[in-house]
Amino acid sequence: MKQSWLDRLERKIGRLAIPGLIKYIIILQAVGIILCYTNPILYSYLILDYANILKGEIWRLFTFILVPAPEDLSFNVMSILFLAIKFYLYYMIGNSLENIWGSFKFTMYYLSGYVLTIIAGLIVYIGTGFPWWPVGLEYINQSLFLAFAVIFPNMEFLFYFIIPIKAKWFALLYAGMMIFEIYSYIGQGNFIFAVAIIISLLNFLIFFLSTRNLARYSPKQVKRRKQFKRDTGPKVVPIYRHRCAICGRTEKDNENLEFRFCSKCDGNYEYCADHIYTHEHVRK
């Protein structure tokens, strides 16, 4: 089977993957919410502000991932409940995608989204002169649901904990909202903002085209493939100094067991005390 560019890249730098990345993303988001809620002035120091970045405030290229969505800064019982649900969904969806794609591809998904978000903000600054791009990982996190719906279209979610709705319908609703938002910017003549939103979501399209074959496998099939890979993969060979050529025992099995090489065998054959005198000599 022909390998995608992601597969080839994984073979070269797959060790750089971050297993369980989604939990670290959620922790960073939670930290950003707490910081911006307890000290609102920090918000202006975290976001992508290209006017200040060009003045040397390079940290903004990294701290913008802490910037929460506006609705996450409203602290009351219901908002905290919905925030907890949202984080749970991100965690569940993120883990599911990592199980399907693998840690490397999931890490690359976030990395490419991170880079594209920076590019989108830069396009807005160059095209309009507006320095702020007050978007954190919002588009990336939301695009996870699109990727999830492509792979698990019939997975059901309980809307308001009561109404079962399949993932594909939620995804279509979200896609419709994004299209409406883009169309609204175009209608207002803000083509740059429309392009920026498209670029921010471009990593979903890239990964959809690069990993579309993975959508053919059900969760059970993925589990079987992983189990087969573990069973047929390289086995860990125990480290030992002596091993009997007859019974296979080593000093790990019995530290008091003695071993001897046989001078009458052709080759370096070692035997335990039980077989040094009873074995059949090896002749070439």
PyMOL commands that set and color helices and strands:
alter all, ss='L'
color gray80, all
select helices_A, chain A and resi 5-16+21-38+40-46+50-53+60-66+70-73+77-101+103-128+138-151+167-187+191-200+202-210+212-216+219-232
alter helices_A, ss='H'
color red, helices_A
select strands_A, chain A and resi 48-49+132-133+156-159+163-166+259-261+270-272
alter strands_A, ss='S'
color yellow, strands_A
deselect
rebuild
show_as cartoon
